[in-house]
Amino acid sequence: MPRHPRNLYAGIYHLAAHGSDKRYLYVSDRDREDFLERLAATWERFELALLSYVLLGSHYHALVRIPDARLSQALQRLHTEYSRWHNRRHGRSAHLFRAHAMTREIGSDAQLVAACRYLALNPVEAGLVTNPLDWPWSSARAHAGLERPRIPLAENDLRAAFGDSADWRERYRTQIVTIDDVGTASEPPSHRRDLLP
């Protein structure tokens, strides 16, 4: 039986896409750079707002604001174009991405803060770095004010979630580098307690 189309409405979503059969989506930094360029171009074409992202080896996460259900078309285009380039470059032919990306609606500022933290801590949880601000393939350093974004980011929703003040980037840094009892990055954001002070 075919899968029913997703009902996506205007709002903010956490999305995650994994490689099929545990394949690596990114074998090199060049792969990550190409993916980010394609992500930015696709989001611009479909008029989506990228709030935050993190690229790992076998998957990626993103927080995105959408005006309607066009996210599915955008992901189809992004994944198809990147898969073709990746397979040509690495001499492969099989499907690169799993058939469906995970999408979860973010319904509050507290959930957005938790999702931001979840994305930033993914490389730490994966054992790639000990400090989330050391991972170069994430928007965390840009959100923290440590570097310019690699690709355009829509940070107004993040600014609002982190207190809508001039020091929101400091509040962001504090949230992602503070070790406390909020759990690990492997816990889904919807199951973690409110992280706003």
N, C-alpha and C positions, 0 to 999 in steps of 0.2 A: 504494500500500500504506500503510495507516495506521501511524503511529508507535507503537511499543510503549511502555507506561507505564514511567516511570523507577522504578528500584529505589532508593528512598531509605530509609536506616536511621537510627536514632538517632545523632546526632553533630552536628558543626559543619560548615556549608557556606558557601562563597562563592557568592553568586548575583548575576547581572547580567541586567538586562532592558533591551532597546533598543526605541526607537520603530520602527514599521514604516515602510519606505521612507525611512529617515533623518528621520522626523518628529520634531519637538521634543516631548518629554513635558511640558516646563515652559516656558511662554511668559513667565511673570511670577513674582514672588515669591509672589503669592497662590496660584498653581498649586502651588508647592513646599510652602507651608504646608498646603494642603488635602491634598496627597499624604501628607505626614508624619502628619497627623491620621488619615487612613485607614489608613496603615501601622500606626500604634500600635494602633488599634482592631481591625484584622484580626489582628495578632499576639496581642493579648490574647484575642480570641474563640477562636483556634485553639491557644492556650497554647504559643506559640513564643517563644523568647528572642532579642531583637535585640541583638547584640553591638556592631555598628558599621554605619555607612551613609555614603554620599555620593551626592548628587543633582547631576547635570550638566544639560545641555540635552536631549540625545537619549537618555540612558540613566541608570540608577542601579545602584549596587552595594550589597550588604548582606552582612554576616556574621551567620549565624543558627544557633542551636542548636535542633535539632528532636528530638522524642521518637520520631517514626515518619514515615510517608510523607505526613502531612497538609499538608506544605508546598505540594504541587501544588494542593490545594483552596484553601488560603489565597491563593496567587498568583492563581488564577482569580477569586476574589472581589475581591481588591484591584484587579487590573487592570480587571475589568469595571466595578466601581463608579466607579473614577477615570476610566476612558475615557468613560463616560456623562456624568459631570459636566463633564469637559474639553471634550467635543464640543459639549454644550449651550452651555457658556460661550463657546466660540470659534466657534460656528456651523459645526461640521464634522460629518461622518458616517462617515468611513472608519475602519478599524481603527487604533487608536492604538499598540498594542504588537505586536511580532513574536509569532508563535505560541508560541514556547517560550523560556523564560528559560534562561540557562546556569546550571548548578549544578556545583560541584566540591567534593568532600569535603576538609576540612582534617584531616589525620591526626596533626599534632604541634604542639607549642608553636612550633617554628621556622617551620612553615608558617603558623601563626596570626599570628605577628609579621610575616612577609613579606606576608601578605594585608592586615593593618592598614596597613602602610606603603603598599602598592599603592593601597588606597582613599584614604588621606590625600593621596597624591601625584597622584591623577588630575586635580584642578583645576590643578595646576602644569603637568602634562604637556599639558593642554588650552590652556594660555596664559591662564587666567582669573585667576591670582594667581601671585606669585613665592614666597610662603611658604604652605605648606599650612594653617597656623593662621589665615590670613586669609580662608579660604573659609567663609562662614557656613552653607552647606547641607551640612554634614558633621558627623559626631559627633566629629571630631578635637579641636576646642576643648574639648569636655566631657571627653574622655579625658585631655587634657593638664591638666585642672584649671583651665581659664581661664574656664569658664562652666558653668552648670547645663545638663543635657541638655534639648533641646526636647521630646523624647519619652522614655519610659522605656527605659533601656538596662540590659542584664544584663552587668555588667563583671567578674564573678568569673573567667571564663575568660581575659579579657585580663590581669587582675591576675596570675593564675598564670603566664601566658606571659611576662610582663615581670618575672619574678623573685619574685612573691608576697611583696612587702615594702611597707613604708609609702611608699617612694619610687618605686613603679611608674609613677606618672604622669610623673615626671621622666624615667625611662628611656624611656617612650613618646615624650615630646617629643624626646629626643635621637635616637631612632631615625628619626623622621619628618622632622626638620629638618637632620640631618647629611648633607652631600653627600659621598659617597664613590663607590667603584667598584662599587656593587651593581647598577647598571643603572638604567633609567628605569622610570617607572610603566607604560609600555606593555608591559613584559614580564610574562607571566602569572606569578603568585606561585609556581606549581609549578616554574618554570624558573629561579628565582633562588636564589642560595646562602643558606646559613643566616645569618640576621641577628642571632642572639643573640650577645652578647659572650661 
